[in-house]
Amino acid sequence: MLNVPKTWLVVAAPAVFVLLWSTGFVGARAAMPHADSMVFLGQRFFLSAVLLMLAHLILRQHWPRKVGFYGHQAIVGCLLHAGYLGGVFSAIKLGMPAGLSALIVGLQPLLTVVLAVWWLREDVTAKQWLGVIVGFVGLLMVLSDTGLAGGWTPSAPDAPLAIALCVVALFGISIATIYQKRYCAGAPLLSGACVQYVAASAVCFAFAVGTQRLAIEYTLQLTLAMVWLVIVLSVVAVLLLNFLIQRGAAASVASLFYLVPPLSALEAWWLFDETVGAQGIAGMVVVAAAVFLVMQPKQRS
C-alpha cells in the first residue's frame, strides 16, 4: 500500500512540473506592465536565494568546500536565470505575446542537440537532425502569423529587438544546459540553485542600473506574480525536478517539454485574451512534432 502513492507521484510529477514551468511565461506577462524587467528579476532571484538558504539551514545541509563549485554555479546562474529569463521578460515587456516567447525558447531541446554535438561530441541521429530543421520551419510559421495577439507581428516597431532577446534567452538556457551537464554533474541541488540565484540577482541589478529606469509599481497583480514565480517556480518546481531526477523520471520531463509552448499560449489566451491564428497553431504543432523527434531515444545496435 505504501508504494501506491509513491508510484502515482512518479507518474504525475513530470506533467505537474511542465505545467508549473509553463506558467512562468504567464507570470512574466502579468508582471511586466508594472515593472522594468531586470529590476523585477533581480528582486525575484534575491528572494528565491533567501528561501533556498532557509531551506538549506532547516535541512542542515553542508555547503561545498570546493571553490570551483561556486564559479561553475555562478556561470550557470548568469546564463540560465539572468540570460534566459532576462531575455524572455524583456521581450514580453516590449509587447511580445507570452505564447510566442514560450515557443521561441521552447526550441531549446533542438539547439541543445546542436551544441551537444559540437561541445560534448555526442552522436545525433538523422531523425534528430530532421527535428532540428522541422523545428525552425515551425517557428517561422508562427513568426509570420498575422493573427498574433493585439495585431503583434514581426513588423511591429519593437519586434526585432523582442525576437533578438528571445534568441538570447534561447542560447542562454541551451548553453547553460550543456555547461551544467559538463561541469556541474552531481552538485548539491539546494546550494547550487542558491548560488545561481545570487549570481543572477547581482547581474540583473547591475544591468538594470545601467540600462533601465529602476521603475517598479507594487500592484496586487505584480505582487501575486512575484509570489507565484518565487515560491512555485523558483522553489517548488526546482525541488520537484530534483525529485524527478532522483526517481529516474528525468527522461519523462524532457519528453513532455514540447507541451510548454501550447500550454503557455492556452494560459495567456485564458488570462490575457492573447490569440494565435490558424497558421500560428499549425506552427506550434510542427514545433511540437520537431521536439518530439529530437527527444526520441537512440536505437541501440
C-alpha positions as a Markdown table, in Angstrom:
| # | Residue | x | y | z |
|---|---|---|---|---|
| 1 | Met | 0.0 | 0.0 | 0.0 |
| 2 | Leu | 2.8 | 2.4 | 0.8 |
| 3 | Asn | 4.2 | 2.1 | -2.7 |
| 4 | Val | 0.9 | 3.3 | -4.4 |
| 5 | Pro | 1.2 | 7.0 | -3.6 |
| 6 | Lys | 4.9 | 7.0 | -4.5 |
| 7 | Thr | 4.2 | 5.3 | -7.8 |
| 8 | Trp | 1.4 | 7.8 | -8.5 |
| 9 | Leu | 3.6 | 10.7 | -7.7 |
| 10 | Val | 6.4 | 9.5 | -10.0 |
| 11 | Val | 3.8 | 9.2 | -12.9 |
| 12 | Ala | 2.1 | 12.5 | -12.2 |
| 13 | Ala | 5.2 | 14.6 | -11.3 |
| 14 | Pro | 6.6 | 15.2 | -14.8 |
| 15 | Ala | 3.3 | 16.6 | -16.1 |
| 16 | Val | 2.9 | 18.8 | -12.9 |
| 17 | Phe | 6.5 | 20.1 | -13.4 |
| 18 | Val | 5.8 | 21.1 | -17.1 |
| 19 | Leu | 2.5 | 22.7 | -16.1 |
| 20 | Leu | 4.3 | 24.8 | -13.5 |
| 21 | Trp | 7.1 | 25.7 | -15.9 |
| 22 | Ser | 4.6 | 26.9 | -18.5 |
| 23 | Thr | 3.1 | 29.4 | -16.0 |
| 24 | Gly | 6.4 | 31.3 | -15.8 |
| 25 | Phe | 5.6 | 33.0 | -19.2 |
| 26 | Val | 2.2 | 34.0 | -17.9 |
| 27 | Gly | 3.7 | 35.3 | -14.7 |
| 28 | Ala | 6.0 | 37.5 | -16.8 |
| 29 | Arg | 3.0 | 38.7 | -18.8 |
| 30 | Ala | 1.3 | 39.7 | -15.6 |
| 31 | Ala | 4.2 | 41.4 | -14.0 |
| 32 | Met | 5.8 | 43.3 | -16.9 |
| 33 | Pro | 3.2 | 46.1 | -17.2 |
| 34 | His | 4.2 | 47.2 | -13.7 |
| 35 | Ala | 8.0 | 46.9 | -13.5 |
| 36 | Asp | 11.2 | 47.1 | -15.5 |
| 37 | Ser | 12.2 | 43.6 | -16.4 |
| 38 | Met | 15.7 | 43.4 | -14.8 |
| 39 | Val | 14.6 | 45.1 | -11.6 |
| 40 | Phe | 11.8 | 42.6 | -11.2 |
| 41 | Leu | 14.0 | 39.6 | -11.9 |
| 42 | Gly | 16.8 | 40.9 | -9.6 |
| 43 | Gln | 14.2 | 41.0 | -6.7 |
| 44 | Arg | 12.8 | 37.6 | -7.7 |
| 45 | Phe | 16.2 | 35.9 | -7.7 |
| 46 | Phe | 17.2 | 37.6 | -4.4 |
| 47 | Leu | 14.0 | 36.3 | -2.7 |
| 48 | Ser | 14.5 | 32.9 | -4.2 |
| 49 | Ala | 18.0 | 32.7 | -2.8 |
| 50 | Val | 16.8 | 33.7 | 0.6 |
| 51 | Leu | 14.2 | 31.0 | 0.6 |
| 52 | Leu | 16.6 | 28.4 | -0.5 |
| 53 | Met | 19.1 | 29.5 | 2.1 |
| 54 | Leu | 16.4 | 29.0 | 4.7 |
| 55 | Ala | 15.6 | 25.5 | 3.3 |
| 56 | His | 19.4 | 24.8 | 3.4 |
| 57 | Leu | 19.5 | 25.7 | 7.1 |
| 58 | Ile | 16.4 | 23.8 | 8.0 |
| 59 | Leu | 17.6 | 20.6 | 6.3 |
| 60 | Arg | 21.1 | 21.2 | 7.9 |
| 61 | Gln | 22.9 | 20.6 | 4.6 |
| 62 | His | 26.6 | 21.5 | 4.3 |
| 63 | Trp | 28.0 | 24.0 | 1.8 |
| 64 | Pro | 30.5 | 22.5 | -0.6 |
| 65 | Arg | 34.1 | 23.5 | 0.1 |
| 66 | Lys | 35.5 | 23.5 | -3.5 |
| 67 | Val | 35.9 | 26.9 | -4.9 |
| 68 | Gly | 35.2 | 25.6 | -8.4 |
| 69 | Phe | 31.7 | 24.7 | -7.4 |
| 70 | Tyr | 30.8 | 28.3 | -6.8 |
| 71 | Gly | 32.3 | 29.5 | -10.0 |
| 72 | His | 30.6 | 26.9 | -12.2 |
| 73 | Gln | 27.2 | 27.5 | -10.4 |
| 74 | Ala | 27.6 | 31.3 | -10.8 |
| 75 | Ile | 28.1 | 30.9 | -14.6 |
| 76 | Val | 25.1 | 28.6 | -14.9 |
| 77 | Gly | 23.1 | 31.2 | -12.9 |
| 78 | Cys | 24.1 | 34.0 | -15.2 |
| 79 | Leu | 23.2 | 32.0 | -18.3 |
| 80 | Leu | 20.1 | 30.1 | -17.1 |
| 81 | His | 18.4 | 32.8 | -15.0 |
| 82 | Ala | 19.8 | 36.2 | -15.9 |
| 83 | Gly | 20.3 | 35.4 | -19.6 |
| 84 | Tyr | 17.3 | 33.1 | -20.2 |
| 85 | Leu | 14.7 | 34.8 | -18.0 |
| 86 | Gly | 16.1 | 38.3 | -18.6 |
| 87 | Gly | 15.6 | 37.8 | -22.4 |
| 88 | Val | 12.1 | 36.4 | -22.0 |
| 89 | Phe | 10.9 | 39.1 | -19.6 |
| 90 | Ser | 12.4 | 41.9 | -21.6 |
| 91 | Ala | 10.8 | 40.6 | -24.8 |
| 92 | Ile | 7.4 | 40.4 | -23.1 |
| 93 | Lys | 8.0 | 43.9 | -21.7 |
| 94 | Leu | 8.3 | 45.1 | -25.3 |
| 95 | Gly | 4.9 | 43.6 | -26.2 |
| 96 | Met | 5.8 | 40.1 | -27.4 |
| 97 | Pro | 2.9 | 37.6 | -26.7 |
| 98 | Ala | 3.7 | 35.2 | -23.8 |
| 99 | Gly | 2.8 | 32.2 | -26.0 |
| 100 | Leu | 5.2 | 33.2 | -28.8 |
| 101 | Ser | 8.1 | 33.8 | -26.3 |
| 102 | Ala | 7.5 | 30.4 | -24.9 |
| 103 | Leu | 7.6 | 28.9 | -28.4 |
| 104 | Ile | 10.9 | 30.5 | -29.3 |
| 105 | Val | 12.7 | 29.4 | -26.2 |
| 106 | Gly | 10.8 | 26.1 | -26.5 |
| 107 | Leu | 13.3 | 25.3 | -29.3 |
| 108 | Gln | 15.9 | 24.8 | -26.5 |
| 109 | Pro | 16.0 | 21.0 | -27.0 |
| 110 | Leu | 16.7 | 21.5 | -30.7 |
| 111 | Leu | 19.5 | 23.9 | -30.1 |
| 112 | Thr | 20.9 | 21.8 | -27.3 |
| 113 | Val | 21.3 | 18.9 | -29.7 |
| 114 | Val | 23.4 | 21.0 | -32.0 |
| 115 | Leu | 25.5 | 22.3 | -29.1 |
| 116 | Ala | 25.9 | 18.8 | -27.7 |
| 117 | Val | 27.4 | 17.6 | -31.0 |
| 118 | Trp | 29.9 | 20.5 | -31.0 |
| 119 | Trp | 30.7 | 20.7 | -27.3 |
| 120 | Leu | 30.2 | 17.2 | -25.9 |
| 121 | Arg | 30.9 | 15.3 | -29.1 |
| 122 | Glu | 27.6 | 13.4 | -28.7 |
| 123 | Asp | 26.2 | 11.4 | -31.6 |
| 124 | Val | 23.0 | 12.7 | -33.2 |
| 125 | Thr | 20.7 | 10.5 | -35.3 |
| 126 | Ala | 19.3 | 11.5 | -38.7 |
| 127 | Lys | 15.8 | 11.7 | -37.1 |
| 128 | Gln | 17.1 | 14.3 | -34.6 |
| 129 | Trp | 18.7 | 16.4 | -37.3 |
| 130 | Leu | 15.3 | 16.3 | -39.2 |
| 131 | Gly | 13.7 | 17.5 | -36.0 |
| 132 | Val | 16.1 | 20.5 | -35.8 |
| 133 | Ile | 15.2 | 21.5 | -39.4 |
| 134 | Val | 11.4 | 21.0 | -38.9 |
| 135 | Gly | 11.5 | 23.0 | -35.6 |
| 136 | Phe | 12.9 | 26.1 | -37.3 |
| 137 | Val | 10.3 | 25.7 | -40.1 |
| 138 | Gly | 7.5 | 25.7 | -37.4 |
| 139 | Leu | 9.0 | 28.7 | -35.7 |
| 140 | Leu | 9.0 | 30.6 | -39.0 |
| 141 | Met | 5.3 | 29.7 | -39.5 |
| 142 | Val | 4.4 | 31.2 | -36.1 |
| 143 | Leu | 6.5 | 34.3 | -36.6 |
| 144 | Ser | 4.8 | 35.0 | -39.9 |
| 145 | Asp | 1.3 | 34.6 | -38.5 |
| 146 | Thr | -0.6 | 37.8 | -38.7 |
| 147 | Gly | -3.2 | 36.7 | -36.1 |
| 148 | Leu | -0.9 | 37.2 | -33.1 |
| 149 | Ala | -2.3 | 38.9 | -30.0 |
| 150 | Gly | -3.2 | 42.5 | -30.4 |
| 151 | Gly | -2.0 | 42.6 | -34.0 |
| 152 | Trp | 1.6 | 41.9 | -32.8 |
| 153 | Thr | 3.7 | 40.9 | -35.8 |
| 154 | Pro | 7.4 | 40.7 | -36.5 |
| 155 | Ser | 7.0 | 44.0 | -38.3 |
| 156 | Ala | 6.0 | 45.9 | -35.1 |
| 157 | Pro | 8.4 | 48.6 | -34.1 |
| 158 | Asp | 10.0 | 46.7 | -31.2 |
| 159 | Ala | 9.5 | 43.3 | -32.7 |
| 160 | Pro | 13.1 | 42.8 | -34.0 |
| 161 | Leu | 14.5 | 43.6 | -30.6 |
| 162 | Ala | 12.0 | 41.4 | -28.8 |
| 163 | Ile | 12.8 | 38.5 | -31.1 |
| 164 | Ala | 16.5 | 39.0 | -30.6 |
| 165 | Leu | 16.0 | 39.0 | -26.8 |
| 166 | Cys | 14.2 | 35.7 | -27.0 |
| 167 | Val | 17.0 | 34.3 | -29.2 |
| 168 | Val | 19.5 | 35.4 | -26.5 |
| 169 | Ala | 17.3 | 33.6 | -23.9 |
| 170 | Leu | 17.2 | 30.5 | -26.1 |
| 171 | Phe | 21.0 | 30.4 | -26.3 |
| 172 | Gly | 21.3 | 31.2 | -22.6 |
| 173 | Ile | 19.2 | 28.2 | -21.5 |
| 174 | Ser | 20.8 | 25.9 | -24.1 |
| 175 | Ile | 24.4 | 26.8 | -23.3 |
| 176 | Ala | 23.5 | 26.6 | -19.6 |
| 177 | Thr | 22.1 | 23.1 | -20.1 |
| 178 | Ile | 25.3 | 21.9 | -21.8 |
| 179 | Tyr | 27.6 | 23.7 | -19.3 |
| 180 | Gln | 25.7 | 22.2 | -16.3 |
| 181 | Lys | 26.0 | 18.7 | -17.8 |
| 182 | Arg | 29.7 | 19.2 | -18.4 |
| 183 | Tyr | 30.8 | 20.9 | -15.2 |
| 184 | Cys | 28.1 | 20.6 | -12.5 |
| 185 | Ala | 27.1 | 16.9 | -12.6 |
| 186 | Gly | 26.3 | 15.6 | -9.1 |
| 187 | Ala | 26.3 | 19.1 | -7.5 |
| 188 | Pro | 24.0 | 19.6 | -4.5 |
| 189 | Leu | 20.7 | 21.0 | -5.7 |
| 190 | Leu | 19.8 | 23.5 | -3.0 |
| 191 | Ser | 23.3 | 25.0 | -2.6 |
| 192 | Gly | 23.8 | 25.0 | -6.3 |
| 193 | Ala | 20.5 | 26.8 | -7.0 |
| 194 | Cys | 21.1 | 29.3 | -4.2 |
| 195 | Val | 24.5 | 30.3 | -5.7 |
| 196 | Gln | 22.9 | 30.5 | -9.1 |
| 197 | Tyr | 20.2 | 32.9 | -7.9 |
| 198 | Val | 22.7 | 35.1 | -6.0 |
| 199 | Ala | 24.8 | 35.5 | -9.2 |
| 200 | Ala | 21.8 | 36.1 | -11.4 |
| 201 | Ser | 20.4 | 38.7 | -9.0 |
| 202 | Ala | 23.6 | 40.6 | -9.0 |
| 203 | Val | 23.8 | 40.6 | -12.8 |
| 204 | Cys | 20.2 | 41.7 | -13.2 |
| 205 | Phe | 20.5 | 44.6 | -10.7 |
| 206 | Ala | 23.8 | 45.7 | -12.4 |
| 207 | Phe | 22.1 | 45.6 | -15.8 |
| 208 | Ala | 19.1 | 47.4 | -14.5 |
| 209 | Val | 21.2 | 50.2 | -13.1 |
| 210 | Gly | 23.0 | 50.7 | -16.4 |
| 211 | Thr | 20.0 | 50.4 | -18.8 |
| 212 | Gln | 16.6 | 50.8 | -17.1 |
| 213 | Arg | 14.7 | 53.4 | -15.0 |
| 214 | Leu | 14.5 | 51.1 | -12.0 |
| 215 | Ala | 10.8 | 51.5 | -12.0 |
| 216 | Ile | 8.5 | 49.1 | -10.2 |
| 217 | Glu | 4.9 | 49.5 | -9.2 |
| 218 | Tyr | 3.8 | 47.3 | -6.4 |
| 219 | Thr | 0.3 | 46.5 | -7.5 |
| 220 | Leu | -1.7 | 43.4 | -6.4 |
| 221 | Gln | -1.1 | 41.8 | -9.8 |
| 222 | Leu | 2.7 | 42.3 | -9.6 |
| 223 | Thr | 2.8 | 41.1 | -6.0 |
| 224 | Leu | 0.8 | 37.9 | -6.9 |
| 225 | Ala | 3.1 | 37.3 | -9.9 |
| 226 | Met | 6.2 | 37.7 | -7.7 |
| 227 | Val | 4.9 | 35.3 | -5.0 |
| 228 | Trp | 3.9 | 32.7 | -7.7 |
| 229 | Leu | 7.2 | 33.0 | -9.6 |
| 230 | Val | 9.4 | 32.9 | -6.4 |
| 231 | Ile | 7.6 | 30.1 | -4.5 |
| 232 | Val | 6.1 | 28.0 | -7.2 |
| 233 | Leu | 8.6 | 28.3 | -10.0 |
| 234 | Ser | 12.0 | 29.1 | -8.3 |
| 235 | Val | 11.5 | 26.8 | -5.3 |
| 236 | Val | 8.7 | 24.2 | -5.7 |
| 237 | Ala | 9.5 | 23.5 | -9.4 |
| 238 | Val | 13.2 | 23.2 | -8.7 |
| 239 | Leu | 12.6 | 20.8 | -5.8 |
| 240 | Leu | 10.1 | 18.8 | -7.9 |
| 241 | Leu | 12.7 | 18.5 | -10.7 |
| 242 | Asn | 15.2 | 17.2 | -8.1 |
| 243 | Phe | 12.6 | 14.6 | -7.1 |
| 244 | Leu | 12.1 | 13.5 | -10.7 |
| 245 | Ile | 15.9 | 13.1 | -11.2 |
| 246 | Gln | 16.3 | 11.1 | -8.1 |
| 247 | Arg | 13.4 | 8.8 | -9.1 |
| 248 | Gly | 14.8 | 8.3 | -12.6 |
| 249 | Ala | 12.0 | 10.3 | -14.3 |
| 250 | Ala | 14.1 | 13.0 | -15.9 |
| 251 | Ala | 13.5 | 11.4 | -19.4 |
| 252 | Ser | 9.8 | 11.8 | -18.9 |
| 253 | Val | 10.3 | 15.6 | -18.1 |
| 254 | Ala | 12.3 | 16.0 | -21.3 |
| 255 | Ser | 9.7 | 14.2 | -23.4 |
| 256 | Leu | 7.0 | 16.5 | -22.1 |
| 257 | Phe | 8.8 | 19.8 | -22.7 |
| 258 | Tyr | 7.2 | 20.2 | -26.1 |
| 259 | Leu | 3.9 | 20.8 | -24.3 |
| 260 | Val | 5.2 | 24.1 | -22.7 |
| 261 | Pro | 4.5 | 26.5 | -25.6 |
| 262 | Pro | 0.9 | 25.3 | -26.2 |
| 263 | Leu | 0.2 | 25.3 | -22.5 |
| 264 | Ser | 1.6 | 28.9 | -22.2 |
| 265 | Ala | -0.4 | 30.0 | -25.2 |
| 266 | Leu | -3.6 | 28.5 | -23.7 |
| 267 | Glu | -3.0 | 30.1 | -20.3 |
| 268 | Ala | -2.3 | 33.5 | -22.0 |
| 269 | Trp | -5.5 | 33.2 | -24.0 |
| 270 | Trp | -7.5 | 32.4 | -20.9 |
| 271 | Leu | -6.0 | 35.1 | -18.7 |
| 272 | Phe | -5.0 | 37.9 | -21.1 |
| 273 | Asp | -7.0 | 37.3 | -24.3 |
| 274 | Glu | -3.9 | 36.6 | -26.3 |
| 275 | Thr | -4.8 | 34.9 | -29.6 |
| 276 | Val | -2.9 | 33.0 | -32.2 |
| 277 | Gly | -4.2 | 32.4 | -35.8 |
| 278 | Ala | -4.6 | 29.1 | -37.6 |
| 279 | Gln | -1.1 | 29.4 | -39.1 |
| 280 | Gly | 0.4 | 30.0 | -35.7 |
| 281 | Ile | -1.4 | 27.0 | -34.2 |
| 282 | Ala | -0.2 | 24.8 | -37.1 |
| 283 | Gly | 3.3 | 26.1 | -36.5 |
| 284 | Met | 3.1 | 25.1 | -32.8 |
| 285 | Val | 2.1 | 21.6 | -33.8 |
| 286 | Val | 5.1 | 21.5 | -36.2 |
| 287 | Val | 7.4 | 22.6 | -33.4 |
| 288 | Ala | 5.9 | 20.0 | -31.0 |
| 289 | Ala | 6.5 | 17.3 | -33.6 |
| 290 | Ala | 10.1 | 18.5 | -34.2 |
| 291 | Val | 10.9 | 18.5 | -30.5 |
| 292 | Phe | 9.3 | 15.0 | -30.2 |
| 293 | Leu | 11.6 | 13.8 | -33.0 |
| 294 | Val | 14.7 | 15.2 | -31.3 |
| 295 | Met | 13.8 | 13.8 | -27.9 |
| 296 | Gln | 13.5 | 10.2 | -29.2 |
| 297 | Pro | 16.0 | 7.8 | -27.6 |
| 298 | Lys | 18.7 | 6.5 | -29.8 |
| 299 | Gln | 18.3 | 2.9 | -31.0 |
| 300 | Arg | 20.9 | 0.5 | -29.6 |
| 301 | Ser | 22.6 | -1.5 | -32.2 |
